[in-house]
Structure formats: structure tokens, C-alpha cells
Amino acid sequence: MTQRLHRRRRALRRAVLSRRRPLAALLAGAAVLAGLHEVRPPAPATEQVLTAARDLPAGTVLADDDLRSVAYAEGTAPAGLARKPVGRVLAAPLRAGEPVTDVRVLGRSLVAAYPGTVAMPVRLPDAAMAALLRVGDRIDLVAADPQGAAPARLVGSELPVVVLPGATQDDASGALAGRLVVLAVPQSLSEEIAQASVTGFLTFTFSR
């Protein structure tokens, strides 16, 4: 029985020795992985930024599907991000992927001095004449049929100029004719003026 016990001990010792190297390699690999996990830098902090989901023209009333939330590394987002831009009006075009900043949307306080009105971007076709305008001027908008099939008609009278956005790249390149201005428009006229700006040729007179 003593010999049998010795044989079992020797067999157990040989089994342990035969498995020592693979076991040591396994333990070493686990130690390396644990070390890599310890020294791996944490993921950079991010912040969510609302950007244009597609190219948006000036005058767009922003809706949820016009916007896309994009993760920016903390500290890399542009300054002046517009908070809660849904429902606000674009004062200038936005390219797809461009963050929505406060200079791109019309402020709610723009028409506070004109009760019953909304801020409305309108592209005036004569850029040279539009360059004479100043904030506070009042203009009369006249819609003319480009085909001459219908007489010109007055679509808005004494409309205050509330913002004169800077020229965009499209303005400078000639891709868009005229000049964009923002007017305080009575709510009752906003739909008619919007339609006239699409289907007709808008011209204006102004006074100070």
C-alpha cells in the first residue's frame, strides 16, 4: 500500500509539473491584460450638440426632424449654441451637419416691440437697394407676376426691418440673388407673404 501511495504521489507530481508552464503562461497573459486595462485612458467626455440634419434654407421654422444630435468632444463645440431651437426661425441658411448657433436663429425678443407680429426672413431681389436699409426702416412689399399675367399687388405695408443678416457664402458667390432681411410681419399676412416670395417677384419701397 505504501508503494501504491508513492506511485500516486509521483504521478500527481508529474501531472502538476507537466501543466505548470501552460498555467504560468495563462496567468502571465491575464496579468498583462489586467495591466493594460489599468493603464488604458478613460473615454473622453462628450457633449451633445444639435446640428442640421440636412441643408436648411433661411426662413425654416425648425422642427425635430430638421435636427440631429451629434456627440462632440468636450470643449470642441462652437460657442453660442442655440438652446431649445425647435420652433425658432433660421435667419440664415444651415448646411447639413452644421451646429445650430444663436446667430443662425431669430431671437424671440426681436418683435417684442411689435405686438401681433412674427419675425420673418424675406429675400429681396435687389441687393443694391436692400443694402440701403437699416434696422427700424419700414418697407412696403409688392409682389409682381414674373410672367406679367397678373397685376402687381401689395402684400405688406409698413413692415419694420428688425434684422439685416450678414451676407452668406451663397450670397457672395451669386448662388442666391438679392439680399435676405428679417421683417416684423403681422401673423395674418405671414402665409401670404411666404407664398408670394416663392411664386412671385418681390420688390419694395421704404421709408424712415
The 8 nearest C-alpha neighbors of each residue, nearest first, counted from 0:
[[1, 3, 2, 4, 5, 6, 7, 8],
 [2, 0, 4, 3, 5, 6, 7, 8],
 [3, 1, 5, 4, 0, 6, 7, 8],
 [2, 4, 0, 6, 1, 5, 7, 8],
 [5, 3, 1, 7, 2, 6, 0, 8],
 [6, 4, 2, 8, 3, 7, 9, 1],
 [5, 7, 3, 9, 4, 8, 10, 2],
 [8, 6, 10, 4, 5, 9, 11, 3],
 [9, 7, 11, 5, 10, 6, 12, 4],
 [8, 10, 12, 6, 11, 7, 13, 5],
 [11, 9, 7, 13, 8, 12, 6, 14],
 [10, 12, 14, 8, 9, 13, 7, 15],
 [13, 11, 9, 15, 14, 10, 8, 16],
 [12, 14, 16, 10, 15, 11, 17, 9],
 [15, 13, 11, 17, 12, 16, 10, 18],
 [14, 16, 12, 18, 13, 17, 19, 11],
 [17, 15, 13, 19, 18, 14, 12, 20],
 [18, 16, 14, 15, 19, 13, 20, 21],
 [17, 19, 15, 16, 21, 20, 22, 14],
 [18, 20, 16, 22, 17, 21, 23, 15],
 [19, 21, 23, 22, 18, 24, 17, 16],
 [22, 20, 24, 23, 18, 19, 25, 17],
 [21, 23, 25, 19, 20, 24, 18, 26],
 [22, 24, 20, 26, 25, 21, 19, 27],
 [25, 23, 27, 21, 22, 26, 20, 28],
 [24, 26, 22, 28, 23, 27, 21, 29],
 [25, 27, 29, 23, 28, 24, 22, 30],
 [28, 26, 24, 30, 29, 25, 23, 31],
 [29, 27, 31, 25, 30, 26, 24, 32],
 [28, 30, 26, 32, 27, 31, 33, 25],
 [29, 31, 27, 33, 28, 32, 34, 26],
 [32, 30, 34, 28, 33, 29, 35, 27],
 [33, 31, 35, 29, 34, 30, 36, 28],
 [32, 34, 30, 36, 31, 35, 29, 37],
 [35, 33, 31, 37, 36, 32, 30, 38],
 [36, 34, 32, 38, 37, 33, 39, 31],
 [35, 37, 33, 39, 34, 38, 32, 31],
 [36, 38, 34, 35, 39, 33, 40, 32],
 [37, 39, 35, 36, 40, 34, 33, 41],
 [38, 40, 36, 37, 35, 41, 34, 42],
 [41, 39, 38, 42, 37, 43, 36, 35],
 [40, 42, 43, 39, 44, 38, 37, 36],
 [41, 43, 44, 40, 45, 39, 72, 73],
 [44, 42, 41, 45, 72, 73, 40, 71],
 [43, 45, 73, 72, 42, 46, 71, 41],
 [46, 44, 72, 73, 71, 70, 43, 47],
 [45, 47, 71, 70, 73, 72, 48, 44],
 [46, 48, 70, 69, 68, 71, 49, 45],
 [47, 49, 69, 68, 70, 50, 46, 98],
 [50, 48, 68, 67, 98, 99, 66, 69],
 [51, 49, 98, 97, 96, 67, 99, 66],
 [52, 50, 66, 95, 96, 53, 97, 65],
 [51, 53, 66, 67, 65, 95, 96, 50],
 [54, 52, 95, 51, 55, 94, 65, 96],
 [53, 55, 94, 95, 93, 56, 51, 52],
 [54, 56, 93, 92, 53, 94, 59, 57],
 [57, 55, 92, 59, 58, 93, 54, 91],
 [56, 58, 91, 92, 89, 90, 59, 55],
 [57, 59, 89, 120, 88, 90, 56, 60],
 [60, 58, 89, 88, 57, 61, 56, 55],
 [61, 59, 88, 87, 86, 58, 62, 89],
 [60, 62, 85, 86, 87, 59, 65, 88],
 [61, 63, 85, 65, 64, 86, 60, 66],
 [62, 64, 65, 66, 85, 61, 67, 86],
 [63, 65, 66, 62, 52, 67, 61, 51],
 [66, 64, 52, 62, 63, 51, 61, 53],
 [67, 65, 51, 52, 64, 50, 63, 49],
 [68, 66, 52, 50, 49, 51, 69, 65],
 [67, 69, 49, 48, 47, 50, 66, 70],
 [68, 70, 48, 47, 49, 67, 71, 50],
 [71, 69, 47, 46, 45, 48, 72, 68],
 [72, 70, 45, 46, 76, 73, 47, 75],
 [73, 71, 45, 75, 44, 74, 46, 43],
 [72, 74, 45, 44, 75, 46, 71, 76],
 [73, 75, 76, 72, 71, 77, 45, 46],
 [76, 74, 73, 72, 71, 77, 78, 45],
 [75, 77, 74, 71, 78, 73, 48, 72],
 [78, 76, 75, 79, 80, 98, 100, 74],
 [77, 79, 80, 76, 100, 75, 101, 81],
 [78, 80, 100, 101, 81, 77, 102, 99],
 [79, 81, 100, 78, 101, 99, 82, 77],
 [82, 80, 100, 101, 99, 84, 79, 83],
 [81, 83, 84, 80, 101, 100, 99, 49],
 [82, 84, 85, 81, 86, 87, 49, 80],
 [83, 85, 87, 82, 81, 86, 61, 99],
 [86, 84, 61, 62, 87, 83, 63, 60],
 [87, 85, 61, 60, 62, 84, 88, 83],
 [86, 88, 84, 60, 85, 61, 104, 105],
 [89, 87, 60, 104, 59, 105, 58, 61],
 [90, 88, 104, 58, 57, 59, 91, 103],
 [89, 91, 104, 103, 57, 105, 58, 88],
 [92, 90, 57, 89, 103, 93, 56, 164],
 [93, 91, 56, 57, 55, 94, 89, 90],
 [94, 92, 55, 54, 97, 56, 95, 51],
 [93, 95, 54, 97, 96, 55, 53, 51],
 [94, 96, 53, 54, 51, 52, 97, 93],
 [95, 97, 51, 50, 52, 94, 98, 53],
 [96, 98, 50, 94, 51, 95, 93, 99],
 [99, 97, 50, 49, 100, 96, 51, 48],
 [98, 100, 50, 81, 80, 49, 97, 103],
 [101, 99, 80, 81, 79, 102, 103, 98],
 [100, 102, 81, 103, 79, 104, 80, 99],
 [103, 101, 100, 104, 105, 90, 79, 81],
 [102, 104, 90, 101, 100, 91, 89, 99],
 [105, 103, 89, 90, 88, 101, 102, 106],
 [104, 106, 88, 90, 89, 107, 87, 103],
 [107, 105, 108, 109, 104, 87, 101, 88],
 [106, 108, 109, 105, 110, 111, 87, 118],
 [107, 109, 111, 106, 110, 112, 105, 118],
 [110, 108, 107, 106, 111, 161, 118, 105],
 [109, 111, 113, 112, 108, 183, 118, 117],
 [110, 112, 108, 113, 109, 114, 107, 116],
 [111, 113, 110, 114, 109, 108, 116, 183],
 [112, 114, 110, 111, 116, 115, 183, 117],
 [115, 113, 116, 112, 111, 110, 185, 117],
 [114, 116, 185, 186, 113, 117, 184, 110],
 [117, 115, 185, 184, 186, 114, 183, 113],
 [116, 118, 184, 183, 186, 119, 185, 110],
 [119, 117, 183, 182, 110, 181, 184, 116],
 [118, 120, 182, 181, 117, 183, 121, 184],
 [121, 119, 181, 58, 180, 182, 90, 179],
 [122, 120, 180, 179, 181, 123, 119, 182],
 [123, 121, 179, 178, 180, 124, 177, 120],
 [122, 124, 178, 177, 125, 179, 121, 201],
 [125, 123, 177, 126, 176, 122, 178, 201],
 [124, 126, 177, 128, 127, 123, 129, 178],
 [127, 125, 177, 178, 129, 128, 124, 130],
 [128, 126, 130, 129, 125, 131, 177, 178],
 [127, 129, 130, 125, 126, 131, 132, 123],
 [128, 130, 126, 131, 127, 132, 125, 178],
 [131, 129, 127, 128, 132, 126, 178, 133],
 [132, 130, 129, 128, 133, 127, 126, 205],
 [131, 133, 130, 129, 136, 134, 128, 160],
 [134, 132, 136, 135, 131, 160, 163, 130],
 [133, 135, 160, 161, 136, 162, 163, 132],
 [134, 136, 160, 159, 133, 161, 137, 207],
 [137, 135, 207, 160, 134, 133, 159, 206],
 [138, 136, 159, 157, 158, 205, 206, 160],
 [137, 139, 205, 157, 158, 204, 203, 140],
 [138, 140, 156, 204, 203, 157, 155, 205],
 [141, 139, 203, 155, 154, 202, 153, 138],
 [140, 142, 153, 202, 152, 201, 154, 203],
 [143, 141, 201, 152, 200, 151, 199, 195],
 [144, 142, 151, 200, 199, 145, 201, 141],
 [143, 145, 147, 199, 146, 149, 200, 148],
 [146, 144, 147, 200, 143, 199, 148, 198],
 [147, 145, 144, 148, 149, 143, 199, 200],
 [146, 148, 144, 145, 149, 150, 143, 151],
 [147, 149, 146, 144, 150, 145, 143, 151],
 [150, 148, 147, 144, 151, 143, 146, 152],
 [151, 149, 152, 143, 144, 147, 148, 142],
 [152, 150, 143, 142, 141, 144, 149, 153],
 [153, 151, 142, 141, 154, 150, 143, 140],
 [152, 154, 141, 155, 140, 142, 151, 156],
 [155, 153, 140, 141, 192, 152, 142, 156],
 [156, 154, 140, 139, 153, 158, 157, 141],
 [155, 157, 139, 158, 140, 138, 154, 153],
 [156, 158, 137, 138, 139, 159, 155, 205],
 [157, 159, 137, 138, 156, 183, 184, 182],
 [160, 158, 137, 183, 182, 136, 135, 161],
 [159, 161, 182, 134, 135, 136, 162, 181],
 [160, 162, 134, 182, 181, 159, 135, 183],
 [163, 161, 181, 160, 164, 134, 180, 182],
 [162, 164, 180, 181, 165, 134, 161, 179],
 [165, 163, 162, 180, 166, 179, 90, 91],
 [166, 164, 167, 163, 179, 91, 178, 180],
 [165, 167, 170, 164, 171, 168, 178, 179],
 [168, 166, 170, 169, 171, 165, 91, 92],
 [169, 167, 171, 170, 172, 166, 174, 173],
 [168, 170, 174, 172, 167, 171, 175, 173],
 [171, 169, 167, 173, 175, 168, 172, 166],
 [170, 172, 168, 169, 173, 167, 166, 174],
 [173, 171, 169, 174, 170, 168, 175, 167],
 [172, 174, 170, 175, 171, 169, 176, 168],
 [175, 173, 169, 172, 170, 176, 171, 168],
 [176, 174, 170, 173, 169, 177, 172, 178],
 [177, 175, 124, 173, 174, 170, 178, 126],
 [178, 176, 124, 126, 125, 123, 122, 175],
 [177, 179, 126, 123, 122, 129, 124, 180],
 [178, 180, 122, 121, 123, 120, 164, 181],
 [181, 179, 163, 121, 120, 162, 122, 164],
 [182, 180, 120, 162, 119, 161, 160, 121],
 [181, 183, 160, 119, 161, 159, 118, 184],
 [182, 184, 118, 159, 117, 116, 158, 110],
 [183, 185, 116, 117, 182, 189, 158, 186],
 [186, 184, 116, 187, 188, 115, 117, 189],
 [185, 187, 189, 116, 188, 117, 184, 115],
 [186, 188, 185, 189, 190, 191, 184, 116],
 [189, 187, 191, 186, 185, 190, 192, 184],
 [188, 190, 192, 186, 191, 187, 193, 184],
 [189, 191, 193, 192, 188, 194, 187, 186],
 [190, 192, 194, 188, 193, 189, 195, 154],
 [193, 191, 195, 189, 194, 190, 196, 188],
 [194, 192, 190, 196, 191, 195, 189, 197],
 [193, 195, 191, 197, 192, 196, 198, 190],
 [196, 194, 192, 199, 198, 197, 193, 191],
 [195, 197, 193, 194, 199, 198, 192, 201],
 [198, 196, 194, 195, 199, 193, 200, 192],
 [199, 197, 195, 196, 194, 200, 144, 145],
 [200, 198, 195, 144, 143, 196, 142, 197],
 [199, 201, 143, 142, 145, 144, 202, 196],
 [202, 200, 142, 141, 196, 199, 143, 123],
 [201, 203, 141, 140, 142, 123, 200, 124],
 [204, 202, 140, 139, 141, 138, 205, 201],
 [203, 205, 139, 138, 140, 206, 202, 141],
 [206, 204, 138, 137, 139, 203, 136, 207],
 [205, 207, 137, 136, 138, 204, 157, 139],
 [206, 136, 137, 205, 135, 133, 138, 132]]
